[in-house]
Every structure is written in structure tokens, then in C-alpha cells.
Amino acid sequence: MSAIHSLSDALPAKMDAVSVDVTTELLRNWPLPMPGAEGDKEQRGHVLVLGGSREMPGAVILAATAALRAGAGKLTVATGASVAQLVASSMPEARVIGLAESEAGGFLPEAIARLDPLADRVNAILVGPGMQDEAAAAELVHGLLGRMQGSDTAVVLDACAMGTLLHAPNGTGPGAAFRFEQPVIVTPHCGEMAHLTGMPKDDIVAGPDDPARAAAIEWNAVVALKGARTVIASPSGALWQHEGGNVGLAISGSGDTLAGIIAGLAARGATLEQATCWGVALHARAGERLAERMGVLGYLAREIPDEIPALLESVAGHGAGDKKTIRETPGGREGRKAV
């Protein structure tokens, strides 16, 4: 297999993908898992959010809040020891674990052992918001993935943690060939995609479909390539796109809330593709609702999660309908894991 940075050279002139418009009706026909009337917080799903640092403690708070607003029932946050008390005071709903940090702001390898007891008890793990030190984050992710091999735990990699793709395990170094053994979700914007693939950012912005689809197949990951038009690609070859939201969503912390929404939905039992498509649609519609009340510019990322519970109801058909659309290409799969 070629190195990650060869992806731009491996792209064919044009990949075969026919987009099909999908309305809210499709989302309603792809319903999210719901707990029973007597369900407890465990049935609603346990999500672990791993991230934060001395310089960016707020990112993990935004993501964790969004995961709960998306319907997850139980929350654990693992963050740097230097900010753990701050996070705990801001998130009274969470169990907060403080992890030892390096001088560079990354987590020390001992974090893997500290988190090991949780490996069999969480339904989804989000890694990356607010993290620093890409190499240290990659070492942590590889350790966690090895521990969870064969489990049904959904893994979402965001921000710094996506650098895992550039740092293969066993000391093989940056740019070495790497493919996830079990599918995960990755959520790059075009700049991050350029970093991960070596492709020029302008080329990705101009034509995101083929890079997203090629990366999903090569990495064995559901790829949400974020932008005004977000492209979602599955390792199976399925391709979705979402056009909606507004420029107000282009604000610090917005990506953290999107990653949290996706992780919360995955914790509830949504498939990787389903959690990603629903998460992208909900995030965009939250921006639209905020813009209607406050204006297109000036609303904050921290306000996005508050819109999600009502949107979950309306999109599912339990409240006022929402006419925005996402688009899908045929080929999606049922079941937790992509293939």
C-alpha cells in the first residue's frame, strides 16, 4: 500500500459517483436508535471525550456538551490534569479524568493505561478537540485502537488526533502507510485534508468529492470533509453531500461541536455513516436557526448544542418539519461498522 501522501497521485481523473437529492423524508426513513420508555442512561449510550490542553480547555467542553445534547446518556471526559478541575466545574454532568501532560501539551503514554478500564464500558470515543502535540496524540490513539480491537465502540477522530494517519505505529515515522483495522470517523476541513494527504488545499476546495472518497477507501474511515458543502464518504464507496448552514458556522469551536454531535449519536447506536450524516445536517440546521434569531454573524459555538434536541424532534417528524436537504449516493450500509 502507498504512503498517505501518495493519495493525490493515486486519484483517478474522475471517480464514478452520481449524487441523489435526499430530503428530510430520507432522514425520517433512516431513524436514529431510540431508548425504550424505561431506558436508563446506559441504554442511551456512554460517550468518552478525550482532549483539551492548557491552551484549549474549552474545546473539550464544547464537544462534550454537544454529545449530551445529541442524546447520549452518560459522559466521561479525559483531559489534561492542569485543566481537569476547570472542565469538571464547567461540566457537572461528567466524570472528569485528569491525565499527565508533557511540556508540549500532549498526553503522556501512561494515559492509555489510565483509560484502559473504560475501554469495555463506553459506546463511543471522541478524540482530538483541543489537543496539542500531533505525535503524542497519534501514539495515544494507536494505543487505544489496539486495546479496542474487535469491540463495537465507535471512534471519532477530530482535529489533532487525525494526525494519527501520518504517524504509523511501531516507530515507522510520519507519512508511513497506515489503514485503520476497524472503520473510524474522521472530520477534516479542507486545510486539514491537505495536511493529511499532501494535496493542495485549493484543489480539495475546488473538488472535494474524489479526495474524500479516495481517502475513505484508503484509510478505511468514514470521512466528513467539512466546508460550505460538506462531503461524507464511506469505505464502501457511498458518498453523501450536505449544503446548508451559513457562514456563521465558520467560527472557533464550531468543529468541536460537530464532532461532539456525531459522537453522541454514535454512542446511541447510530451507524458510523448515519451518525455522520445526521450530525452534519443537525449542525447546519442549528446554525440556520441561530441566524434567524441573532443574525448570520456573531452567534457562538457554545450556542449550537442548545439547538440540537429540538432539531432531533423536528427532523424525526415529532415537531415542525424542516425542509433542508442532504444528498446521498447509493451504497450506504446498515450496521455499526462501515466496510
C-alpha positions as CSV (number, residue, x, y, z in Angstrom):
1,M,0.0,0.0,0.0
2,S,1.2,3.5,-0.8
3,A,2.0,6.2,1.7
4,I,-0.7,8.6,2.8
5,H,1.0,11.4,0.9
6,S,0.6,9.5,-2.4
7,L,-3.1,9.9,-2.3
8,S,-3.1,12.9,-4.6
9,D,-1.1,10.9,-7.2
10,A,-3.5,7.9,-6.9
11,L,-6.7,9.8,-7.6
12,P,-8.2,8.8,-11.0
13,A,-9.2,11.5,-13.4
14,K,-12.8,11.2,-12.3
15,M,-14.4,8.8,-9.8
16,D,-17.9,7.4,-10.6
17,A,-20.4,9.0,-8.2
18,V,-23.9,10.0,-9.0
19,S,-25.4,12.3,-6.4
20,V,-29.1,11.8,-5.4
21,D,-31.0,14.5,-3.6
22,V,-32.2,13.3,-0.2
23,T,-34.9,15.2,1.7
24,T,-35.9,15.2,5.3
25,E,-38.1,12.2,4.4
26,L,-34.9,10.1,3.9
27,L,-33.7,11.1,7.4
28,R,-37.0,10.1,8.8
29,N,-36.7,6.8,7.0
30,W,-33.2,6.4,8.5
31,P,-34.3,6.9,12.1
32,L,-31.8,7.2,14.9
33,P,-31.8,4.5,17.6
34,M,-34.1,5.4,20.5
35,P,-34.1,4.1,24.0
36,G,-37.1,2.3,25.4
37,A,-39.6,4.2,27.5
38,E,-38.0,2.7,30.6
39,G,-34.4,3.0,29.3
40,D,-31.7,4.3,31.6
41,K,-28.6,6.4,30.9
42,E,-26.6,3.3,30.0
43,Q,-29.1,2.4,27.3
44,R,-28.8,5.9,25.8
45,G,-25.1,5.3,25.4
46,H,-21.8,6.2,27.2
47,V,-19.5,8.6,25.4
48,L,-15.9,9.4,26.3
49,V,-14.5,12.7,25.1
50,L,-10.7,12.8,25.1
51,G,-9.0,16.1,24.5
52,G,-8.2,19.5,25.8
53,S,-5.0,21.1,26.9
54,R,-3.6,24.1,28.9
55,E,-4.2,26.4,25.9
56,M,-7.5,25.0,24.7
57,P,-9.6,23.6,27.6
58,G,-12.8,25.0,26.1
59,A,-12.8,22.7,23.0
60,V,-13.4,19.6,25.1
61,I,-16.2,21.3,26.9
62,L,-17.9,22.3,23.7
63,A,-17.6,18.7,22.3
64,A,-18.8,17.1,25.5
65,T,-21.9,19.4,25.8
66,A,-22.8,18.7,22.2
67,A,-22.5,14.9,22.8
68,L,-25.1,15.1,25.6
69,R,-27.4,17.4,23.6
70,A,-27.3,14.8,20.8
71,G,-28.9,12.3,23.3
72,A,-26.0,10.4,24.8
73,G,-26.9,9.3,28.4
74,K,-23.5,9.1,30.1
75,L,-20.4,11.3,29.7
76,T,-16.8,10.8,30.7
77,V,-14.2,13.5,29.8
78,A,-10.5,12.8,29.9
79,T,-8.3,15.9,29.7
80,G,-5.1,17.4,30.9
81,A,-4.6,17.3,34.6
82,S,-3.8,21.1,34.5
83,V,-7.3,21.9,33.3
84,A,-9.3,18.9,34.7
85,Q,-10.9,20.9,37.6
86,L,-11.9,23.7,35.2
87,V,-13.6,21.2,32.9
88,A,-15.2,19.5,35.9
89,S,-16.7,22.7,37.2
90,S,-18.0,23.6,33.7
91,M,-19.4,20.1,33.1
92,P,-21.2,18.9,36.3
93,E,-22.8,16.1,34.2
94,A,-19.5,14.5,33.5
95,R,-17.0,12.3,35.2
96,V,-13.6,14.0,34.5
97,I,-10.3,12.2,34.5
98,G,-7.1,14.2,34.6
99,L,-4.2,12.9,32.5
100,A,-0.5,13.6,32.9
101,E,0.8,16.1,30.3
102,S,4.1,16.7,28.5
103,E,5.8,20.0,28.2
104,A,4.5,20.3,24.7
105,G,0.9,19.9,25.9
106,G,0.3,16.4,24.8
107,F,-0.7,13.4,27.0
108,L,1.9,11.0,28.2
109,P,1.8,7.4,27.2
110,E,0.6,6.4,30.6
111,A,-2.8,7.8,29.7
112,I,-3.5,4.6,27.8
113,A,-3.3,2.5,31.0
114,R,-5.3,5.2,32.8
115,L,-8.1,4.9,30.3
116,D,-8.0,1.1,29.9
117,P,-10.7,0.4,32.4
118,L,-13.1,2.4,30.3
119,A,-12.4,0.5,27.1
120,D,-15.2,-2.0,27.6
121,R,-17.7,0.4,29.1
122,V,-18.1,3.2,26.5
123,N,-20.1,3.1,23.3
124,A,-18.3,5.9,21.5
125,I,-15.0,7.7,21.9
126,L,-14.2,11.2,20.5
127,V,-10.5,12.0,20.4
128,G,-8.9,15.3,19.4
129,P,-10.8,18.5,20.4
130,G,-8.3,20.9,22.0
131,M,-5.4,18.5,21.9
132,Q,-1.8,19.6,21.2
133,D,1.3,17.6,20.0
134,E,0.2,15.6,17.0
135,A,2.8,12.8,17.5
136,A,1.8,12.3,21.1
137,A,-1.9,12.3,20.1
138,A,-1.1,9.6,17.5
139,E,0.7,7.4,19.9
140,L,-2.3,7.6,22.3
141,V,-4.8,6.9,19.5
142,H,-2.9,3.9,18.3
143,G,-2.7,2.5,21.8
144,L,-6.5,3.0,22.3
145,L,-7.3,1.4,19.0
146,G,-5.2,-1.6,19.8
147,R,-7.0,-2.0,23.1
148,M,-10.4,-1.8,21.5
149,Q,-9.7,-4.2,18.6
150,G,-12.8,-6.3,17.9
151,S,-15.1,-4.1,20.0
152,D,-18.2,-2.3,18.9
153,T,-17.1,1.1,20.2
154,A,-17.4,3.8,17.7
155,V,-14.3,6.0,17.3
156,V,-14.4,9.6,16.1
157,L,-11.1,11.4,15.4
158,D,-11.1,15.1,15.1
159,A,-8.5,18.0,15.0
160,C,-5.1,17.0,16.2
161,A,-6.0,13.3,16.6
162,M,-6.4,12.9,12.8
163,G,-2.6,13.2,12.6
164,T,-2.7,9.5,13.6
165,L,-2.8,8.9,9.8
166,L,0.6,10.5,9.5
167,H,2.3,8.6,12.4
168,A,2.0,4.9,11.9
169,P,2.7,2.7,15.0
170,N,6.0,0.9,15.8
171,G,8.1,3.9,15.0
172,T,7.7,3.8,11.3
173,G,7.6,7.6,11.2
174,P,5.5,10.3,9.5
175,G,4.0,9.5,6.1
176,A,4.2,5.8,6.5
177,A,1.4,3.7,5.1
178,F,-1.5,3.3,7.5
179,R,-5.0,1.9,7.3
180,F,-7.4,1.5,10.2
181,E,-8.1,-2.1,11.1
182,Q,-11.7,-1.2,12.0
183,P,-13.5,1.8,10.5
184,V,-13.5,5.1,12.3
185,I,-14.9,8.6,11.6
186,V,-12.6,11.4,10.7
187,T,-13.7,15.0,10.4
188,P,-11.2,17.2,8.5
189,H,-11.8,20.6,6.9
190,C,-10.1,21.2,3.6
191,G,-6.9,22.6,5.3
192,E,-6.6,19.5,7.5
193,M,-7.3,17.3,4.5
194,A,-4.4,18.9,2.6
195,H,-2.2,18.2,5.6
196,L,-3.2,14.6,5.8
197,T,-3.0,13.9,2.0
198,G,-0.3,16.2,0.7
199,M,-2.8,17.6,-1.9
200,P,-3.0,21.3,-2.5
201,K,-5.8,22.9,-0.4
202,D,-7.1,24.8,-3.4
203,D,-7.6,21.5,-5.3
204,I,-9.5,20.0,-2.5
205,V,-11.8,23.1,-2.1
206,A,-12.4,23.0,-5.9
207,G,-13.3,19.3,-6.0
208,P,-13.8,17.6,-2.6
209,D,-15.7,14.6,-3.7
210,D,-12.9,12.5,-5.2
211,P,-10.3,13.2,-2.4
212,A,-12.9,12.4,0.3
213,R,-13.9,9.1,-1.4
214,A,-10.4,8.0,-2.2
215,A,-9.3,8.8,1.4
216,A,-12.3,6.9,2.9
217,I,-11.4,3.8,0.9
218,E,-7.7,4.0,1.5
219,W,-7.9,4.8,5.3
220,N,-11.0,2.5,6.0
221,A,-12.8,5.5,7.5
222,V,-16.0,7.5,7.2
223,V,-14.7,10.9,6.1
224,A,-16.6,14.1,6.7
225,L,-14.8,16.7,4.6
226,K,-16.2,19.9,6.0
227,G,-17.0,23.1,4.1
228,A,-19.9,25.1,2.9
229,R,-20.6,21.9,1.0
230,T,-19.7,19.0,3.3
231,V,-18.9,15.7,1.6
232,I,-19.3,12.5,3.6
233,A,-17.6,9.4,2.2
234,S,-17.7,5.8,3.3
235,P,-15.2,3.0,2.8
236,S,-17.9,1.1,0.9
237,G,-17.8,3.8,-1.8
238,A,-21.0,5.6,-0.7
239,L,-20.9,9.3,-1.0
240,W,-23.1,12.0,0.6
241,Q,-23.1,15.7,0.5
242,H,-24.7,18.4,2.5
243,E,-25.2,22.0,1.5
244,G,-26.7,24.2,4.2
245,G,-25.9,26.2,7.3
246,N,-24.3,29.6,6.8
247,V,-21.0,31.4,7.2
248,G,-21.8,32.0,10.9
249,L,-20.8,28.4,11.5
250,A,-17.2,29.3,10.4
251,I,-16.2,30.2,13.9
252,S,-13.8,28.9,16.6
253,G,-15.3,25.8,18.3
254,S,-17.8,25.0,15.7
255,G,-16.0,21.9,14.5
256,D,-15.7,20.7,18.2
257,T,-19.5,20.9,18.5
258,L,-20.0,19.0,15.2
259,A,-17.6,16.2,16.4
260,G,-19.5,16.1,19.7
261,I,-22.8,15.7,18.0
262,I,-21.5,12.9,15.8
263,A,-20.0,11.1,18.8
264,G,-23.2,11.5,20.8
265,L,-25.3,10.0,18.0
266,A,-22.8,7.1,17.6
267,A,-23.0,6.4,21.4
268,R,-26.7,6.0,21.0
269,G,-26.0,3.2,18.5
270,A,-26.2,5.0,15.1
271,T,-24.0,3.6,12.4
272,L,-20.9,5.5,11.5
273,E,-22.4,6.8,8.3
274,Q,-25.7,7.5,9.9
275,A,-24.2,9.4,12.9
276,T,-22.0,11.5,10.5
277,C,-24.8,12.3,8.1
278,W,-27.3,13.2,10.8
279,G,-24.6,15.1,12.7
280,V,-23.7,17.3,9.7
281,A,-27.3,18.0,9.0
282,L,-28.2,18.9,12.6
283,H,-25.1,21.1,12.9
284,A,-26.0,23.1,9.8
285,R,-29.6,23.5,10.8
286,A,-28.6,24.7,14.2
287,G,-26.6,27.4,12.5
288,E,-29.7,28.3,10.4
289,R,-31.9,28.6,13.5
290,L,-29.4,30.8,15.3
291,A,-29.0,33.0,12.3
292,E,-32.8,33.5,12.1
293,R,-32.8,34.8,15.7
294,M,-29.5,36.5,16.0
295,G,-28.1,37.3,12.6
296,V,-25.7,35.4,10.4
297,L,-22.6,36.6,12.1
298,G,-22.0,36.8,15.8
299,Y,-23.6,33.7,17.3
300,L,-21.2,31.5,19.3
301,A,-20.2,27.8,19.0
302,R,-21.3,27.3,22.6
303,E,-24.9,28.1,21.5
304,I,-25.0,25.5,18.8
305,P,-25.6,22.4,21.0
306,D,-28.7,24.0,22.6
307,E,-30.5,23.8,19.3
308,I,-29.9,20.1,18.8
309,P,-32.6,18.5,21.0
310,A,-35.5,20.4,19.3
311,L,-34.0,19.7,15.9
312,L,-33.8,16.0,16.6
313,E,-37.5,16.1,17.3
314,S,-38.4,18.1,14.2
315,V,-36.3,16.3,11.7
316,A,-37.6,13.0,13.0
317,G,-41.2,14.3,12.4
318,H,-42.1,14.8,16.0
319,G,-42.2,18.6,15.7
320,A,-42.3,21.3,13.0
321,G,-40.8,19.9,9.7
322,D,-37.5,21.0,8.4
323,K,-37.2,21.3,4.6
324,K,-33.4,21.4,4.2
325,T,-31.8,18.5,2.4
326,I,-28.8,16.4,2.3
327,R,-27.7,14.4,-0.7
328,E,-26.6,10.8,-0.9
329,T,-25.2,8.4,-3.5
330,P,-26.4,4.8,-3.3
331,G,-24.4,2.3,-1.4
332,G,-24.9,3.1,2.3
333,R,-24.9,0.2,4.7
334,E,-26.9,-0.7,7.8
335,G,-24.9,-1.9,10.8
336,R,-22.5,-0.3,13.1
337,K,-19.3,-0.6,11.1
338,A,-18.5,0.6,7.6
339,V,-16.7,-1.9,5.3
